[in-house]
Amino acid sequence: MSQTPAASATTWRSADLEGIRVALSIPAQMPAVRAINDAMADLEQLYPDAIPTARRELDAIASIDAELAGLSPEQLQALIETRRKAVSPDALPEDGSLPVKKADVIEFDTELLREETITRYGEGLSIEAALRRQRSGHAQALLLMLPSLGSWSRDPQLSGNGGGFTVALERG
C-alpha cells in the first residue's frame, strides 16, 4: 500500500532519528534513542504539520555540518593579520630579472623593489563561527518542535544550562 504525497510529507523519514540525534548532540545510548523516538511519535501524532519544517531544519543542519567538515585549517580561525614582504611586481622589468652587475646595484637600490603589505581584520567571525551560529539557530528551532529532547542534549546552548532557553515551553 503506497502513501499519498500529503501523508508522506507529514511523516518522518527513516534517517530522521539519527539526524535529530546528531543535530541536537544527543548521545547514542538506548534511553536517549527511545526519548528521540517518543518525541518524534508525539510530534507526528499531535502536530504532524510541523514535521516538514523539522525535516527542513535537519537538512539545513546536515548541510552546515558537511560544510564545516570541508573547511581548511585557515578557515577555522578569524584572520587577524597577514604580513607580506616581497618584491613589488610593478618594480621589476618586463622579463622579471633583477640587477646582476655591481654597477647596476649601485645605480639601483634593491630595497626600492620591496613592498610590505599588512592586512588586518577587526572583530569579525571566522567562517566556522558563522556556520556554527547558523547551525545553533536551526538546532534551537528543531528543539522548539521537540522540547522534551532538551535535557538529553550535550550542547550547553541547547540543554538549558548554557542559557539557550531561559523559560519553560508551555503547551495549551
Backbone as CSV, one residue per row, in Angstrom:
resi,resn,N_x,N_y,N_z,CA_x,CA_y,CA_z,C_x,C_y,C_z
1,MET,0.843,-1.166,0.000,0.000,0.000,0.000,0.892,1.233,0.000
2,SER,0.703,2.113,-0.951,1.548,3.299,-1.046,0.896,4.468,-0.323
3,GLN,1.759,5.355,0.179,1.265,6.525,0.879,1.001,7.639,-0.124
4,THR,0.055,8.467,0.187,-0.208,9.627,-0.651,0.862,10.672,-0.376
5,PRO,1.126,11.592,-1.312,2.154,12.603,-1.074,1.880,13.446,0.169
6,ALA,0.622,13.740,0.466,0.301,14.539,1.649,0.634,13.769,2.928
7,ALA,0.390,12.466,2.938,0.676,11.655,4.119,2.178,11.502,4.319
8,SER,2.951,11.342,3.245,4.390,11.163,3.388,5.082,12.466,3.795
9,ALA,4.451,13.603,3.490,5.041,14.885,3.892,4.926,15.108,5.394
10,THR,3.957,14.469,6.022,3.759,14.659,7.461,4.195,13.442,8.267
11,THR,5.070,12.644,7.696,5.649,11.517,8.425,7.165,11.652,8.399
12,TRP,7.801,10.987,9.331,9.249,11.058,9.430,9.910,10.156,8.403
13,ARG,11.101,10.519,7.983,11.918,9.674,7.108,12.701,8.700,7.984
14,SER,13.221,7.657,7.386,13.939,6.647,8.172,15.229,7.203,8.794
15,ALA,15.868,8.161,8.166,17.130,8.708,8.678,16.919,9.870,9.648
16,ASP,15.685,10.272,9.890,15.441,11.448,10.723,15.818,11.232,12.187
17,LEU,15.653,10.045,12.713,16.007,9.795,14.107,17.494,10.057,14.324
18,GLU,18.331,9.511,13.462,19.777,9.741,13.589,20.113,11.199,13.303
19,GLY,19.414,11.815,12.377,19.631,13.232,12.092,19.334,14.104,13.301
20,ILE,18.250,13.805,14.001,17.904,14.554,15.218,18.959,14.329,16.296
21,ARG,19.400,13.092,16.433,20.419,12.772,17.448,21.700,13.568,17.199
22,VAL,22.143,13.628,15.951,23.363,14.359,15.613,23.133,15.865,15.732
23,ALA,22.001,16.345,15.245,21.718,17.785,15.241,21.649,18.360,16.651
24,LEU,21.119,17.591,17.580,20.956,18.085,18.947,22.061,17.603,19.885
25,SER,23.086,16.956,19.335,24.222,16.451,20.124,23.758,15.557,21.265
26,ILE,22.924,14.601,20.932,22.397,13.654,21.919,23.248,12.392,21.854
27,PRO,23.643,11.836,23.005,24.492,10.642,22.984,23.755,9.440,22.392
28,ALA,24.534,8.528,21.841,23.971,7.320,21.227,23.799,6.242,22.292
29,GLN,22.834,6.452,23.170,22.508,5.492,24.213,21.049,5.084,24.030
30,MET,20.712,3.894,24.426,19.354,3.390,24.210,18.277,4.278,24.841
31,PRO,18.427,4.750,26.076,17.391,5.620,26.629,17.229,6.919,25.825
32,ALA,18.336,7.447,25.328,18.270,8.679,24.540,17.585,8.421,23.200
33,VAL,17.894,7.299,22.586,17.263,6.953,21.307,15.757,6.737,21.502
34,ARG,15.392,6.099,22.609,13.963,5.928,22.908,13.288,7.285,23.108
35,ALA,13.968,8.204,23.791,13.401,9.541,24.007,13.202,10.276,22.678
36,ILE,14.161,10.138,21.769,14.014,10.758,20.443,12.839,10.135,19.716
37,ASN,12.750,8.816,19.752,11.657,8.113,19.080,10.303,8.540,19.654
38,ASP,10.228,8.661,20.975,8.979,9.090,21.609,8.613,10.520,21.220
39,ALA,9.614,11.412,21.189,9.351,12.803,20.804,8.888,12.893,19.355
40,MET,9.480,12.070,18.503,9.069,12.051,17.097,7.630,11.547,16.966
41,ALA,7.311,10.499,17.718,5.951,9.951,17.674,4.941,10.958,18.210
42,ASP,5.310,11.671,19.286,4.411,12.693,19.835,4.146,13.790,18.819
43,LEU,5.190,14.262,18.154,5.002,15.323,17.167,4.174,14.835,15.988
44,GLU,4.406,13.589,15.580,3.650,13.030,14.452,2.167,12.873,14.809
45,GLN,1.888,12.558,16.065,0.502,12.366,16.485,-0.187,13.697,16.799
46,LEU,0.519,14.602,17.498,-0.116,15.824,17.970,-0.076,16.974,16.960
47,TYR,1.001,17.084,16.216,1.135,18.206,15.296,1.925,17.784,14.060
48,PRO,1.337,16.955,13.215,2.064,16.432,12.053,2.450,17.506,11.032
49,ASP,1.766,18.647,11.054,2.117,19.707,10.096,3.491,20.314,10.380
50,ALA,4.045,20.089,11.555,5.374,20.616,11.894,6.499,19.725,11.380
51,ILE,6.187,18.522,10.977,7.231,17.584,10.549,7.979,18.074,9.311
52,PRO,7.316,18.606,8.275,8.101,19.119,7.140,9.072,20.230,7.546
53,THR,8.659,21.087,8.467,9.554,22.141,8.957,10.727,21.531,9.704
54,ALA,10.462,20.549,10.541,11.526,19.881,11.288,12.501,19.194,10.332
55,ARG,11.978,18.595,9.273,12.847,17.938,8.291,13.704,18.958,7.548
56,ARG,13.158,20.131,7.253,13.953,21.190,6.616,15.075,21.652,7.546
57,GLU,14.774,21.761,8.835,15.814,22.144,9.806,16.911,21.072,9.855
58,LEU,16.527,19.807,9.840,17.501,18.716,9.835,18.370,18.769,8.584
59,ASP,17.767,19.031,7.435,18.524,19.126,6.185,19.493,20.303,6.220
60,ALA,19.050,21.423,6.781,19.920,22.602,6.883,21.100,22.311,7.803
61,ILE,20.863,21.633,8.910,21.935,21.290,9.848,22.905,20.317,9.195
62,ALA,22.393,19.333,8.455,23.270,18.374,7.770,24.130,19.082,6.725
63,SER,23.552,20.046,6.035,24.310,20.810,5.039,25.414,21.628,5.702
64,ILE,25.102,22.265,6.821,26.106,23.057,7.546,27.200,22.150,8.099
65,ASP,26.823,20.986,8.618,27.823,20.044,9.134,28.769,19.594,8.023
66,ALA,28.229,19.352,6.821,29.072,18.963,5.693,30.017,20.103,5.314
67,GLU,29.517,21.325,5.352,30.351,22.485,5.040,31.442,22.676,6.091
68,LEU,31.103,22.468,7.364,32.096,22.575,8.436,33.190,21.514,8.285
69,ALA,32.793,20.322,7.875,33.770,19.243,7.711,34.752,19.544,6.579
70,GLY,34.328,20.336,5.597,35.181,20.647,4.459,36.043,21.889,4.625
71,LEU,35.995,22.540,5.783,36.784,23.754,5.979,38.264,23.436,6.161
72,SER,39.100,24.296,5.631,40.542,24.147,5.811,40.936,24.750,7.169
73,PRO,42.113,24.431,7.676,42.539,24.990,8.963,42.563,26.521,8.969
74,GLU,42.867,27.139,7.829,42.880,28.598,7.762,41.481,29.170,7.939
75,GLN,40.473,28.470,7.456,39.104,28.959,7.545,38.498,28.747,8.929
76,LEU,39.143,27.943,9.749,38.623,27.682,11.081,38.941,28.800,12.066
77,GLN,39.763,29.747,11.654,40.136,30.839,12.543,39.848,32.163,11.850
78,ALA,39.534,33.176,12.634,39.328,34.513,12.092,40.692,35.125,11.781
79,LEU,40.833,35.679,10.591,42.090,36.285,10.174,42.301,37.585,10.925
80,ILE,43.441,37.730,11.569,43.718,38.936,12.328,44.730,39.794,11.586
81,GLU,45.805,39.207,11.101,46.825,39.992,10.418,47.588,39.107,9.458
82,THR,47.930,39.656,8.311,48.763,38.975,7.337,49.874,39.942,6.942
83,ARG,51.102,39.490,7.011,52.229,40.324,6.596,52.885,39.680,5.388
84,ARG,53.246,40.518,4.452,53.915,40.036,3.251,54.999,41.033,2.908
85,LYS,56.210,40.542,2.800,57.317,41.400,2.407,57.987,40.719,1.217
86,ALA,57.853,41.332,0.070,58.386,40.724,-1.145,58.617,41.800,-2.191
87,VAL,59.115,41.361,-3.306,59.370,42.272,-4.403,58.036,42.712,-5.000
88,SER,57.908,43.999,-5.209,56.700,44.537,-5.818,56.663,44.120,-7.282
89,PRO,55.569,43.588,-7.753,55.520,43.151,-9.152,55.656,44.310,-10.141
90,ASP,55.295,45.521,-9.737,55.395,46.669,-10.635,56.819,47.179,-10.767
91,ALA,57.698,46.854,-9.804,59.047,47.393,-9.799,60.008,46.611,-10.685
92,LEU,59.665,45.418,-11.084,60.555,44.589,-11.894,60.421,44.923,-13.372
93,PRO,61.506,44.756,-14.113,61.402,44.911,-15.566,60.472,43.848,-16.148
94,GLU,60.088,44.015,-17.395,59.148,43.098,-18.062,59.584,41.639,-17.996
95,ASP,60.886,41.389,-18.152,61.348,40.000,-18.148,61.502,39.433,-16.743
96,GLY,61.316,40.262,-15.702,61.352,39.801,-14.319,62.738,39.651,-13.754
97,SER,63.760,40.099,-14.471,65.129,39.929,-13.999,65.492,41.016,-12.990
98,LEU,66.337,40.670,-12.063,66.849,41.614,-11.077,68.227,42.089,-11.527
99,PRO,68.691,43.247,-11.030,70.033,43.699,-11.400,71.084,42.692,-10.942
100,VAL,72.028,42.399,-11.829,73.050,41.422,-11.506,74.451,42.017,-11.433
101,LYS,74.704,43.039,-12.148,76.032,43.626,-12.156,76.207,44.553,-10.966
102,LYS,77.441,44.671,-10.538,77.751,45.527,-9.402,77.383,46.977,-9.703
103,ALA,77.606,47.405,-10.882,77.293,48.781,-11.262,75.780,49.009,-11.231
104,ASP,75.000,47.999,-11.616,73.544,48.125,-11.591,73.035,48.266,-10.160
105,VAL,73.663,47.551,-9.259,73.237,47.595,-7.867,73.516,48.969,-7.273
106,ILE,74.632,49.562,-7.637,74.964,50.891,-7.134,73.970,51.909,-7.668
107,GLU,73.589,51.765,-8.914,72.645,52.705,-9.504,71.218,52.457,-9.041
108,PHE,70.919,51.214,-8.720,69.526,50.844,-8.465,69.441,50.198,-7.085
109,ASP,68.828,50.849,-6.131,68.705,50.331,-4.773,67.656,49.217,-4.761
110,THR,68.084,47.996,-4.449,67.160,46.859,-4.473,66.096,46.947,-3.382
111,GLU,66.342,47.715,-2.355,65.337,47.867,-1.303,64.095,48.575,-1.836
112,LEU,64.272,49.355,-2.894,63.124,50.020,-3.518,62.204,49.029,-4.222
113,LEU,62.720,47.850,-4.493,61.907,46.819,-5.146,60.934,46.155,-4.182
114,ARG,61.176,46.280,-2.895,60.370,45.577,-1.905,59.130,46.379,-1.528
115,GLU,58.092,45.641,-1.254,56.894,46.258,-0.707,56.429,45.418,0.471
116,GLU,55.829,46.050,1.426,55.312,45.341,2.586,53.817,45.568,2.649
117,THR,53.087,44.493,2.737,51.637,44.566,2.795,51.187,43.965,4.122
118,ILE,50.357,44.684,4.842,49.808,44.191,6.108,48.290,44.224,5.989
119,THR,47.668,43.101,6.282,46.213,43.002,6.243,45.728,42.669,7.642
120,ARG,44.793,43.452,8.143,44.221,43.202,9.469,42.709,43.208,9.359
121,TYR,42.094,42.365,10.132,40.644,42.335,10.185,40.201,42.646,11.604
122,GLY,39.086,43.309,11.714,38.560,43.663,13.026,37.922,42.482,13.711
123,GLU,37.023,42.782,14.609,36.335,41.771,15.395,35.258,41.098,14.546
124,GLY,35.653,40.223,13.687,34.701,39.521,12.851,34.632,38.057,13.218
125,LEU,33.682,37.377,12.659,33.546,35.951,12.896,34.352,35.180,11.866
126,SER,34.917,34.085,12.281,35.518,33.188,11.309,34.384,32.480,10.575
127,ILE,34.714,31.846,9.490,33.702,31.100,8.738,33.104,30.016,9.625
128,GLU,33.966,29.365,10.409,33.492,28.312,11.303,32.496,28.860,12.315
129,ALA,32.820,29.996,12.928,31.937,30.574,13.947,30.599,30.982,13.339
130,ALA,30.633,31.522,12.145,29.385,31.915,11.480,28.536,30.693,11.164
131,LEU,29.162,29.623,10.676,28.415,28.395,10.375,27.872,27.757,11.648
132,ARG,28.663,27.771,12.705,28.186,27.195,13.975,27.024,28.006,14.541
133,ARG,27.044,29.321,14.349,25.940,30.157,14.802,24.665,29.818,14.012
134,GLN,24.805,29.637,12.698,23.650,29.244,11.885,23.130,27.877,12.311
135,ARG,24.062,26.941,12.545,23.670,25.587,12.958,22.918,25.634,14.277
136,SER,23.403,26.440,15.201,22.758,26.560,16.501,21.334,27.100,16.362
137,GLY,21.134,28.051,15.473,19.785,28.583,15.238,18.837,27.518,14.718
138,HIS,19.323,26.693,13.785,18.489,25.607,13.257,18.209,24.564,14.338
139,ALA,19.219,24.256,15.150,19.040,23.264,16.221,18.043,23.772,17.264
140,GLN,18.097,25.066,17.578,17.139,25.613,18.537,15.724,25.587,17.966
141,ALA,15.582,25.849,16.677,14.256,25.762,16.047,13.742,24.331,16.106
142,LEU,14.622,23.373,15.866,14.227,21.961,15.947,13.833,21.598,17.374
143,LEU,14.568,22.124,18.334,14.290,21.834,19.738,12.960,22.448,20.185
144,LEU,12.563,23.542,19.566,11.247,24.105,19.882,10.122,23.156,19.483
145,MET,10.353,22.379,18.436,9.342,21.409,17.998,9.415,20.114,18.794
146,LEU,10.598,19.818,19.345,10.804,18.595,20.128,11.387,18.971,21.499
147,PRO,10.640,19.706,22.334,11.202,20.264,23.573,11.647,19.226,24.593
148,SER,11.084,18.042,24.560,11.466,17.031,25.555,12.894,16.542,25.367
149,LEU,13.513,16.852,24.236,14.879,16.391,23.976,15.944,17.352,24.499
150,GLY,15.538,18.504,25.012,16.497,19.488,25.508,17.364,18.957,26.637
151,SER,16.790,18.156,27.499,17.569,17.632,28.631,18.556,16.554,28.196
152,TRP,18.382,15.974,27.023,19.279,14.940,26.526,20.492,15.517,25.792
153,SER,20.404,16.745,25.363,21.449,17.339,24.538,22.721,17.590,25.331
154,ARG,23.869,17.338,24.689,25.168,17.630,25.302,25.629,19.043,24.960
155,ASP,24.938,19.706,24.042,25.279,21.072,23.653,24.774,22.016,24.734
156,PRO,25.654,22.773,25.398,25.213,23.635,26.505,24.218,24.716,26.065
157,GLN,24.249,25.135,24.818,23.292,26.136,24.345,21.898,25.540,24.166
158,LEU,21.819,24.247,23.998,20.528,23.608,23.763,19.962,22.944,25.010
159,SER,20.822,22.549,25.935,20.350,21.776,27.085,19.720,22.625,28.174
160,GLY,19.796,23.940,28.048,19.234,24.798,29.076,20.272,25.280,30.056
161,ASN,21.419,24.596,30.141,22.478,25.005,31.057,23.245,26.207,30.532
162,GLY,23.268,26.387,29.209,24.038,27.462,28.627,23.236,28.700,28.351
163,GLY,21.985,28.756,28.766,21.199,29.951,28.570,20.513,30.024,27.224
164,GLY,20.485,28.921,26.476,19.817,28.933,25.181,18.332,29.210,25.343
165,PHE,17.710,28.565,26.329,16.307,28.790,26.643,16.211,29.097,28.131
166,THR,15.562,30.170,28.468,15.519,30.554,29.867,14.136,30.354,30.487
167,VAL,13.123,30.056,29.675,11.793,29.806,30.204,11.283,28.472,29.688
168,ALA,10.411,27.876,30.439,9.847,26.589,30.027,8.827,26.817,28.914
169,LEU,8.776,25.894,27.992,7.827,25.954,26.900,6.472,25.425,27.386
170,GLU,5.432,26.200,27.237,4.110,25.782,27.660,3.286,25.338,26.470
171,ARG,2.560,24.283,26.653,1.646,23.808,25.626,0.231,23.939,26.155
172,GLY,-0.641,24.401,25.297,-2.016,24.573,25.758,-2.996,23.706,25.060
